[in-house]
Amino acid sequence: MGAISRRGLLGMGVGAAAALGVAGCAASGQDGEGRRVKDASPARPKPIGDGSTADSGKQPHQPGPPERLEPGQTPPQFVIFSWDGAGEVGNGLFPRFRKLAKDHGAAMTFFLSGLYLLPEGKKHLYLPPNNKPGASDIGYLSDGHIRETLDNVRQAWLDGHEIGTHFNGHFCAGRGSVKHWTPAQWQSEIDQAMAFVTKWRTHTGFRDAEPLPFDYRKELVGGRTPCLLGQDNLLPTARKLGWRYDASSPGGRQVWPRKKNGLWDYPLQQIPFPGHSFEVLSMDYNILANQSQNSTKAPPANYPGWRKQATEAYVKGFTRAYETNRAPFFIGNHFEQWNGGIYMDAVEEAFKHIADDKRKDVRLVSFRQFTDWLDAQDPRIVRKLQGMGVGQRPAGGWHGFLSQV
């Protein structure tokens, strides 16, 4: 699970059109006044390789071209919900949160573990750096769960979500930990993750399943490492591959992001932890570890209070950013039923609070969509935003603050 501290804890596990308009960019599926219009159907898929993936043209439910903030304009409040692993193992969590996103016109990022599309009978094909062939610190999925994962990843992309990567074997400890991998070993791990996603038909023998409707070599522009380890050696490889961001930094703060080694750095963030003087990282497992010292099956009597505490942590993190510096808020999750599923309930409750229609300037987007917006901005305005501290309000209000660029 990774080293535990009170402030920064490391998680693991199995693992829509975003309404960007008004001070952002208009969403596909809406006209300039925010009215819903019919999305164009994706093009007839053109099979790639063995037919595991296919080129379906432009992804549905995507925002239009990003618009630059004007001097003096209030920035939107971006919120990105992301999921590590993104495997469906029969607990219904993947479709549950796809539906939640669709109900609110939101987009998310799903960091798919490539190993979740490789049958255990073919595990010898995985050659993890510094580990034995076929080794993995997460389980291989059954054939049925591979099919469910394929179905959900396929539909997630068609719904407008981003498919990133969580790499493969999730090694967090010992000599084989991703912490010790070299840039060349990260290249091997990425090549293998790509192969497992783009050759699942060959590896599984499934002939009746539909292809994933995207070219993963073009779609993949970012990821999150296991246990938030190994970023320094990953970044040179990610940059060489043309990736645009990385979400592997631990212990970030609620400020506007900067680039690291040429990629946007999107860390999990320290957020208020109700009832404590310290803060907690914005991920379900990190909250769990502070509440139950890593136990995923603590006494049920604790669940109601912990669920409330987790929900309030997310809400307080959102509120602090929304009412002050408008730093994007990053929330990480796993499709897990830890401690009776209270963290899934907390994420859903916080999501619904954040998605409240009364706040027209909140944008629930994927990392890729946020990166598109950030790259389109005037660098002078971005630098001005980056200079704001946690909980810092713009001097003289947004109009005055961003007019002075």
NUFI-681484 format. One line per field, with one value per residue (C-alpha): residue number from 1; residue in three letters; chain; x, z, y. Coordinates in Angstrom, 2 decimals. Each point is the difference from the previous one (the first is absolute). Layout:
NUFI-681484
torvo	c(NUM; ...)
kolro	c(ALA; ...)
filo	c(A; ...)
px	c(X; ...)
pz	c(Z; ...)
py	c(Y; ...)
//
This chain:
NUFI-681484
torvo	c(1; 2; 3; 4; 5; 6; 7; 8; 9; 10; 11; 12; 13; 14; 15; 16; 17; 18; 19; 20; 21; 22; 23; 24; 25; 26; 27; 28; 29; 30; 31; 32; 33; 34; 35; 36; 37; 38; 39; 40; 41; 42; 43; 44; 45; 46; 47; 48; 49; 50; 51; 52; 53; 54; 55; 56; 57; 58; 59; 60; 61; 62; 63; 64; 65; 66; 67; 68; 69; 70; 71; 72; 73; 74; 75; 76; 77; 78; 79; 80; 81; 82; 83; 84; 85; 86; 87; 88; 89; 90; 91; 92; 93; 94; 95; 96; 97; 98; 99; 100; 101; 102; 103; 104; 105; 106; 107; 108; 109; 110; 111; 112; 113; 114; 115; 116; 117; 118; 119; 120; 121; 122; 123; 124; 125; 126; 127; 128; 129; 130; 131; 132; 133; 134; 135; 136; 137; 138; 139; 140; 141; 142; 143; 144; 145; 146; 147; 148; 149; 150; 151; 152; 153; 154; 155; 156; 157; 158; 159; 160; 161; 162; 163; 164; 165; 166; 167; 168; 169; 170; 171; 172; 173; 174; 175; 176; 177; 178; 179; 180; 181; 182; 183; 184; 185; 186; 187; 188; 189; 190; 191; 192; 193; 194; 195; 196; 197; 198; 199; 200; 201; 202; 203; 204; 205; 206; 207; 208; 209; 210; 211; 212; 213; 214; 215; 216; 217; 218; 219; 220; 221; 222; 223; 224; 225; 226; 227; 228; 229; 230; 231; 232; 233; 234; 235; 236; 237; 238; 239; 240; 241; 242; 243; 244; 245; 246; 247; 248; 249; 250; 251; 252; 253; 254; 255; 256; 257; 258; 259; 260; 261; 262; 263; 264; 265; 266; 267; 268; 269; 270; 271; 272; 273; 274; 275; 276; 277; 278; 279; 280; 281; 282; 283; 284; 285; 286; 287; 288; 289; 290; 291; 292; 293; 294; 295; 296; 297; 298; 299; 300; 301; 302; 303; 304; 305; 306; 307; 308; 309; 310; 311; 312; 313; 314; 315; 316; 317; 318; 319; 320; 321; 322; 323; 324; 325; 326; 327; 328; 329; 330; 331; 332; 333; 334; 335; 336; 337; 338; 339; 340; 341; 342; 343; 344; 345; 346; 347; 348; 349; 350; 351; 352; 353; 354; 355; 356; 357; 358; 359; 360; 361; 362; 363; 364; 365; 366; 367; 368; 369; 370; 371; 372; 373; 374; 375; 376; 377; 378; 379; 380; 381; 382; 383; 384; 385; 386; 387; 388; 389; 390; 391; 392; 393; 394; 395; 396; 397; 398; 399; 400; 401; 402; 403; 404; 405)
kolro	c(MET; GLY; ALA; ILE; SER; ARG; ARG; GLY; LEU; LEU; GLY; MET; GLY; VAL; GLY; ALA; ALA; ALA; ALA; LEU; GLY; VAL; ALA; GLY; CYS; ALA; ALA; SER; GLY; GLN; ASP; GLY; GLU; GLY; ARG; ARG; VAL; LYS; ASP; ALA; SER; PRO; ALA; ARG; PRO; LYS; PRO; ILE; GLY; ASP; GLY; SER; THR; ALA; ASP; SER; GLY; LYS; GLN; PRO; HIS; GLN; PRO; GLY; PRO; PRO; GLU; ARG; LEU; GLU; PRO; GLY; GLN; THR; PRO; PRO; GLN; PHE; VAL; ILE; PHE; SER; TRP; ASP; GLY; ALA; GLY; GLU; VAL; GLY; ASN; GLY; LEU; PHE; PRO; ARG; PHE; ARG; LYS; LEU; ALA; LYS; ASP; HIS; GLY; ALA; ALA; MET; THR; PHE; PHE; LEU; SER; GLY; LEU; TYR; LEU; LEU; PRO; GLU; GLY; LYS; LYS; HIS; LEU; TYR; LEU; PRO; PRO; ASN; ASN; LYS; PRO; GLY; ALA; SER; ASP; ILE; GLY; TYR; LEU; SER; ASP; GLY; HIS; ILE; ARG; GLU; THR; LEU; ASP; ASN; VAL; ARG; GLN; ALA; TRP; LEU; ASP; GLY; HIS; GLU; ILE; GLY; THR; HIS; PHE; ASN; GLY; HIS; PHE; CYS; ALA; GLY; ARG; GLY; SER; VAL; LYS; HIS; TRP; THR; PRO; ALA; GLN; TRP; GLN; SER; GLU; ILE; ASP; GLN; ALA; MET; ALA; PHE; VAL; THR; LYS; TRP; ARG; THR; HIS; THR; GLY; PHE; ARG; ASP; ALA; GLU; PRO; LEU; PRO; PHE; ASP; TYR; ARG; LYS; GLU; LEU; VAL; GLY; GLY; ARG; THR; PRO; CYS; LEU; LEU; GLY; GLN; ASP; ASN; LEU; LEU; PRO; THR; ALA; ARG; LYS; LEU; GLY; TRP; ARG; TYR; ASP; ALA; SER; SER; PRO; GLY; GLY; ARG; GLN; VAL; TRP; PRO; ARG; LYS; LYS; ASN; GLY; LEU; TRP; ASP; TYR; PRO; LEU; GLN; GLN; ILE; PRO; PHE; PRO; GLY; HIS; SER; PHE; GLU; VAL; LEU; SER; MET; ASP; TYR; ASN; ILE; LEU; ALA; ASN; GLN; SER; GLN; ASN; SER; THR; LYS; ALA; PRO; PRO; ALA; ASN; TYR; PRO; GLY; TRP; ARG; LYS; GLN; ALA; THR; GLU; ALA; TYR; VAL; LYS; GLY; PHE; THR; ARG; ALA; TYR; GLU; THR; ASN; ARG; ALA; PRO; PHE; PHE; ILE; GLY; ASN; HIS; PHE; GLU; GLN; TRP; ASN; GLY; GLY; ILE; TYR; MET; ASP; ALA; VAL; GLU; GLU; ALA; PHE; LYS; HIS; ILE; ALA; ASP; ASP; LYS; ARG; LYS; ASP; VAL; ARG; LEU; VAL; SER; PHE; ARG; GLN; PHE; THR; ASP; TRP; LEU; ASP; ALA; GLN; ASP; PRO; ARG; ILE; VAL; ARG; LYS; LEU; GLN; GLY; MET; GLY; VAL; GLY; GLN; ARG; PRO; ALA; GLY; GLY; TRP; HIS; GLY; PHE; LEU; SER; GLN; VAL)
filo	c(A; A; A; A; A; A; A; A; A; A; A; A; A; A; A; A; A; A; A; A; A; A; A; A; A; A; A; A; A; A; A; A; A; A; A; A; A; A; A; A; A; A; A; A; A; A; A; A; A; A; A; A; A; A; A; A; A; A; A; A; A; A; A; A; A; A; A; A; A; A; A; A; A; A; A; A; A; A; A; A; A; A; A; A; A; A; A; A; A; A; A; A; A; A; A; A; A; A; A; A; A; A; A; A; A; A; A; A; A; A; A; A; A; A; A; A; A; A; A; A; A; A; A; A; A; A; A; A; A; A; A; A; A; A; A; A; A; A; A; A; A; A; A; A; A; A; A; A; A; A; A; A; A; A; A; A; A; A; A; A; A; A; A; A; A; A; A; A; A; A; A; A; A; A; A; A; A; A; A; A; A; A; A; A; A; A; A; A; A; A; A; A; A; A; A; A; A; A; A; A; A; A; A; A; A; A; A; A; A; A; A; A; A; A; A; A; A; A; A; A; A; A; A; A; A; A; A; A; A; A; A; A; A; A; A; A; A; A; A; A; A; A; A; A; A; A; A; A; A; A; A; A; A; A; A; A; A; A; A; A; A; A; A; A; A; A; A; A; A; A; A; A; A; A; A; A; A; A; A; A; A; A; A; A; A; A; A; A; A; A; A; A; A; A; A; A; A; A; A; A; A; A; A; A; A; A; A; A; A; A; A; A; A; A; A; A; A; A; A; A; A; A; A; A; A; A; A; A; A; A; A; A; A; A; A; A; A; A; A; A; A; A; A; A; A; A; A; A; A; A; A; A; A; A; A; A; A; A; A; A; A; A; A; A; A; A; A; A; A; A; A; A; A; A; A; A; A; A; A; A; A; A; A; A; A; A; A; A; A; A; A; A; A; A; A; A; A; A; A; A; A; A; A; A; A)
px	c(0.00; 2.95; 1.43; -2.50; 0.20; -2.63; 0.29; 0.74; -1.07; 0.33; -2.95; -0.48; -2.61; -2.16; -0.84; -10.86; 0.37; 1.61; -1.76; 3.04; -1.84; -0.17; 3.55; 1.25; -1.07; -3.36; -0.79; -0.77; -3.65; -0.90; -0.48; 1.39; -2.88; 0.47; -2.94; 0.42; 0.52; 0.42; 3.57; 1.27; 0.35; 3.56; 1.31; -0.13; 2.95; 3.06; 1.69; 3.58; 2.40; -1.83; -3.25; 0.34; -0.24; -1.45; 0.18; -3.47; 0.96; -0.51; -1.07; -3.65; -1.10; 3.10; 0.22; 0.55; 3.27; 1.11; -0.42; 2.56; -0.89; -0.29; 1.93; -2.09; -2.18; -0.64; 1.51; -2.28; 0.29; 1.27; -0.53; 1.50; -1.16; 2.36; 0.04; 3.07; -0.12; -3.44; -0.84; -3.56; -0.08; -3.74; -0.65; -1.69; 2.18; 1.26; -3.52; -1.23; 2.39; -0.39; -3.72; 0.68; 2.20; -2.57; -2.78; 2.01; 1.59; 3.46; 3.19; 2.54; 3.37; 0.32; 3.58; -0.21; 2.40; 1.10; 0.25; -3.78; -0.35; 2.50; -1.32; 1.85; 0.73; 2.12; 1.73; 3.40; -0.27; 0.46; 3.67; -0.01; 3.26; 1.94; -2.66; -0.63; -1.94; -3.73; 0.41; -2.54; -0.98; -3.58; -2.04; -0.72; -3.67; -2.23; -1.17; -3.42; 1.46; 2.28; -3.13; -1.72; 3.05; 0.10; -3.69; 0.41; 3.19; -1.66; -3.09; 2.02; 1.85; -3.25; -1.44; 2.88; 2.33; 3.78; 1.81; 3.44; 2.32; 0.81; 2.68; -0.02; 1.22; -0.30; 3.30; 0.40; 2.52; 3.39; 2.63; -2.62; -1.88; -0.78; 1.88; 3.27; -0.86; 2.18; -1.38; 0.72; -1.94; -2.93; 0.10; -0.27; -2.90; -1.85; 0.64; -1.47; -3.03; -0.60; 0.28; -2.47; -2.57; 0.52; 0.31; -2.60; -1.82; 3.10; 0.74; -3.54; -1.29; -3.24; -1.46; -3.49; 0.95; -0.05; 3.34; 0.97; -1.05; 3.22; 3.62; 1.75; 3.31; -1.66; -2.31; 2.56; 1.46; 0.43; -0.12; 0.46; 2.72; -0.69; 0.13; 1.08; 3.58; 2.63; -1.08; 3.49; 1.17; -3.36; -0.11; 2.89; -1.67; -3.45; 1.35; 1.69; -3.34; -1.74; -2.09; -1.42; -0.44; 0.73; -2.18; 2.49; 1.24; -0.78; -0.57; -0.99; -1.76; -3.15; 1.76; 0.07; 2.24; 3.39; 1.93; 2.65; 2.45; -2.29; -3.22; -2.77; 0.29; -3.40; 0.58; -2.40; -0.59; 0.02; -3.53; -1.60; -0.70; -2.94; 0.81; 3.77; 2.66; 1.78; -1.15; -0.54; 0.68; -3.01; -0.38; -2.34; 2.79; 1.87; -3.10; -0.55; 3.56; -0.39; -3.32; 0.68; 3.81; -0.11; -2.75; -2.57; -2.40; -0.21; -2.92; -3.26; -0.96; 2.61; -1.35; -2.62; 2.40; 2.82; -2.29; -1.04; 3.61; 1.15; -2.83; 0.72; 3.72; -0.77; -2.61; 2.34; 2.78; -2.34; -1.40; 3.43; 1.07; -3.33; -0.21; 3.65; 2.67; -2.12; 2.81; -1.15; -1.07; 1.32; -1.71; 1.34; -2.02; -0.09; -2.94; 0.11; -2.47; 2.42; -1.64; -3.45; 0.28; -0.12; 2.63; -2.02; -3.02; 2.11; 1.31; -3.52; -1.38; 2.87; -0.41; -3.68; 0.81; 2.65; -2.25; -2.76; -1.65; 0.04; 3.74; 0.19; 3.78; 0.97; 1.44; 0.10; 2.53; 2.71; 3.71; 0.34; -2.78; 1.48; 3.41; -1.56; -1.44; 3.22; 2.13; -2.33; 0.41; 2.16; 3.23; 0.01; -3.40; 1.11; 3.08; -2.19; -2.23; 3.03; 1.18; -3.01; 0.36; -2.38; -3.21; 1.23; -2.66; 0.84; 1.00; -2.70; -2.21; 0.47; -0.66; 2.75; 2.40; -0.06; -0.19; 3.54; 1.81)
pz	c(0.00; 0.44; 2.87; 2.39; 1.47; 1.43; -2.85; -3.14; -0.55; -3.05; -1.43; -2.25; -1.15; -2.89; -1.15; -11.13; -1.22; 2.27; 0.18; -0.40; -1.47; 1.65; 0.67; -1.34; -3.22; -1.32; 0.20; -2.99; 0.42; 0.98; -2.06; 0.95; 2.39; 1.86; -1.70; -0.65; -3.64; -1.56; -0.12; -3.24; 0.02; -0.07; -3.39; -0.96; 1.89; -2.01; 1.65; 1.17; 0.24; 1.13; 0.44; 3.75; -0.65; -2.82; -1.31; 0.45; -0.85; 2.40; 3.49; 0.75; 2.71; -0.06; 0.63; -2.84; -0.42; 3.32; 0.38; 1.69; 3.16; -0.63; 2.29; 3.12; -0.62; 2.89; -0.73; 0.12; 2.88; -1.57; 1.84; -1.27; 1.36; -0.98; 0.57; 0.46; -1.56; -1.62; 0.10; 0.41; 2.23; 0.33; 2.75; -2.37; 0.96; -3.49; -1.49; 3.17; -0.46; -3.77; 0.61; 2.65; -2.45; -2.79; 2.28; 0.63; -3.41; 1.43; -1.27; 2.03; -0.55; 0.27; 0.48; -1.43; 1.26; -3.14; 1.92; 0.46; -3.67; 0.16; 1.05; 2.85; -2.29; -2.09; 2.89; -1.20; -2.71; 2.63; 0.72; 2.81; 0.65; 2.99; 0.62; -1.13; -3.25; 0.68; 3.46; 1.09; 3.27; -1.25; -1.09; -3.54; -0.94; -0.94; -3.61; 1.04; 1.74; -2.95; -2.16; 2.50; 0.09; -3.80; -0.12; 2.53; -1.52; -3.42; 1.24; 2.11; -3.08; -1.96; 2.91; -0.33; 2.78; -0.23; 0.07; 1.56; 1.46; 3.45; -1.63; 0.92; 3.04; 2.70; 1.77; 3.03; 2.29; -0.05; -2.72; -2.72; 0.98; -2.74; 2.21; -1.30; -3.69; -2.57; -2.96; -2.23; 2.35; -0.01; -3.80; 0.22; 2.44; -2.24; -3.11; 1.76; 1.29; -3.56; -1.30; 2.56; -0.95; -3.75; -0.25; 2.46; -2.79; -0.75; 3.68; 1.07; -3.12; 0.31; -3.50; 0.84; 1.98; -1.63; -0.39; 2.20; -2.23; 0.18; -1.12; 3.36; -1.42; -0.74; 3.01; 2.74; 1.20; 3.75; 2.94; 3.72; 1.38; 2.62; 3.52; -1.43; -0.32; -2.72; -1.70; -0.42; -2.25; -1.74; -1.22; -2.51; -1.62; 0.10; -1.62; -2.75; -0.67; -0.35; 3.16; 1.24; 3.75; 2.91; 3.09; 2.17; 2.40; 3.69; 2.52; -2.31; 1.17; -1.26; -2.34; -3.78; -1.58; -1.63; -2.48; 1.04; -2.64; -2.71; 1.26; 2.07; 3.54; 1.54; 3.58; 2.52; 2.33; 3.73; 1.08; 3.37; 2.13; 2.30; 3.67; -0.53; -0.08; -2.92; -3.59; -2.06; -3.64; -2.29; -0.62; 1.49; 1.20; 1.75; 1.96; 0.85; 1.25; 2.34; 1.29; 0.38; -0.17; -3.32; 1.05; -2.75; 2.30; 3.14; 2.49; -1.77; 2.92; -1.27; -3.53; 0.30; 1.66; -2.40; -3.03; 1.21; 0.70; -3.46; -1.72; 1.95; -0.84; -3.73; 0.40; 2.08; -2.56; -2.77; 1.94; 0.94; -3.65; -1.35; 2.44; -0.28; -2.65; -2.28; -0.18; -1.81; 2.44; -0.64; 1.65; -0.36; 0.55; -0.32; -0.88; 3.43; 2.78; 2.83; 3.43; -1.30; -3.07; 1.98; -2.16; -3.15; 1.73; 1.15; -3.52; -1.41; 2.63; -0.53; -3.77; 0.24; 2.27; -2.40; -3.03; 1.50; -2.87; 2.01; -0.72; -3.73; 0.01; 1.18; -2.65; 0.62; -2.59; -0.78; 0.38; -3.77; -0.37; 2.76; -1.69; -3.26; 1.82; 1.88; -3.16; -1.72; 2.63; -0.16; 1.78; 1.85; 1.56; 0.88; 1.76; 1.92; 1.13; 0.93; 2.34; 2.29; 3.21; 1.56; 1.03; -1.33; -1.38; -2.96; 1.18; -1.07; -1.33; -3.21; -2.26; 1.53; 0.55; -3.53; -1.68; 1.17; -2.48)
py	c(0.00; 2.35; 1.94; 1.55; 3.43; 2.27; 2.48; -2.02; -3.59; -2.20; -1.94; -3.01; -2.50; -1.19; 1.95; 13.63; 2.72; 2.54; 3.32; 2.19; 3.02; 3.48; 1.12; -3.30; -1.65; -1.13; -3.69; -2.16; -0.88; 3.59; 3.12; 3.41; 0.63; -3.28; -1.76; -3.71; -0.99; -3.42; -1.31; -1.40; -3.78; -1.29; -1.07; -3.66; -1.50; -0.98; -3.01; 0.42; -2.94; -3.14; 1.91; 0.54; 3.74; 2.06; 3.54; 1.50; 3.55; 2.87; -1.00; 0.85; 2.44; 2.17; 3.74; 2.38; 1.89; 1.51; 3.74; 2.20; 1.81; 3.71; 2.35; 0.50; -3.06; -2.42; -3.43; -3.04; -2.46; -3.21; -3.29; -3.26; -3.36; -2.82; -3.75; -2.22; -3.46; 0.42; -3.70; -1.29; -3.09; -0.51; 2.53; 2.43; 2.97; 0.84; 0.29; 1.74; 2.89; 0.11; 0.54; 2.63; 1.90; -0.27; 1.23; 3.18; 0.53; -0.64; -1.59; -1.99; -1.67; -3.77; -1.20; -3.52; -2.68; -1.82; -3.26; 0.01; -0.97; -2.90; -3.44; -1.65; -2.94; 2.35; 1.73; -1.29; 2.67; 2.70; 0.70; 2.55; 1.85; -1.39; -2.66; -3.57; -0.57; 0.14; 1.50; 2.60; 1.64; 0.27; -2.99; -1.11; 0.16; -2.92; -0.24; 1.28; 3.01; 0.75; 0.12; 2.31; 2.24; 0.16; 0.88; 2.80; 1.44; -0.05; 1.82; 2.41; 1.23; 0.30; 2.01; 2.47; -1.16; -0.25; -3.35; 0.50; -2.64; -1.39; -2.15; -3.73; -1.93; 2.67; -0.70; 2.25; -1.69; -1.71; -0.17; -0.34; 3.15; 2.50; 2.47; -1.49; -0.36; 1.75; 1.99; -3.00; -2.29; 2.40; -0.17; -3.78; 0.22; 2.47; -2.09; -3.01; 1.92; 1.19; -3.56; -1.37; 2.65; -0.24; -3.81; -1.23; -1.86; -2.06; -0.60; -0.88; -1.70; 2.00; 0.28; 1.21; 3.13; 3.42; 1.79; 2.91; 2.91; 2.01; -0.03; -0.28; 1.18; 3.33; 0.11; -0.68; 3.32; -0.55; -2.37; -0.55; -2.27; -2.68; 1.40; 3.37; -1.27; 0.31; 3.21; 1.46; -2.84; -0.35; 3.60; -0.16; -3.01; 1.57; 3.15; -2.02; -1.70; 3.35; -0.28; 3.28; -0.48; -2.29; -0.49; -1.89; 2.68; -0.57; 2.72; 2.83; 3.13; 1.71; 2.42; 0.38; -2.65; 0.46; -2.05; -2.50; -1.26; 1.38; -1.65; 1.54; -1.34; -0.85; -1.22; -1.35; 2.91; 0.57; 0.93; 0.79; -3.08; 0.69; -0.57; 0.16; 2.69; -1.67; -0.41; -3.17; -0.79; 0.17; -3.75; -2.59; -2.32; 2.80; 0.93; -3.68; -0.40; 2.95; -1.28; -3.73; -0.29; -1.90; -2.41; -0.42; -1.89; 2.09; -0.28; 1.01; 2.24; 2.46; 0.20; 2.77; 2.43; -0.81; 0.36; 3.44; 0.99; -1.12; 1.85; 3.17; -0.20; 0.05; 2.73; 2.17; -0.45; 1.07; 2.93; 1.32; 0.12; 1.26; 2.89; 1.05; -0.71; -2.24; -2.55; -3.17; -2.70; -3.54; -3.00; -3.57; -3.17; -3.79; -2.26; -1.63; -0.84; 0.75; 0.33; -0.81; 2.19; 3.24; 1.70; -0.61; 1.52; 2.96; 0.63; -0.13; 2.37; 2.45; -0.25; 0.92; 2.93; 1.28; -0.49; 2.18; 1.89; 3.23; 0.30; 0.64; 0.52; -3.50; -2.33; -3.76; -1.13; -2.54; 0.68; 0.10; 2.57; 2.14; -0.20; 1.19; 3.01; 0.77; -0.19; 2.48; 2.73; 3.11; -1.03; 3.33; -0.78; -3.55; 1.38; 2.43; -2.89; -2.11; 2.73; -0.39; -2.01; -2.52; 1.76; 3.35; 2.31; 2.24; 3.46; 2.44; -2.79; -1.97; 2.94; 2.07; -2.89; -1.40; 3.39; 0.67; -2.29)
//
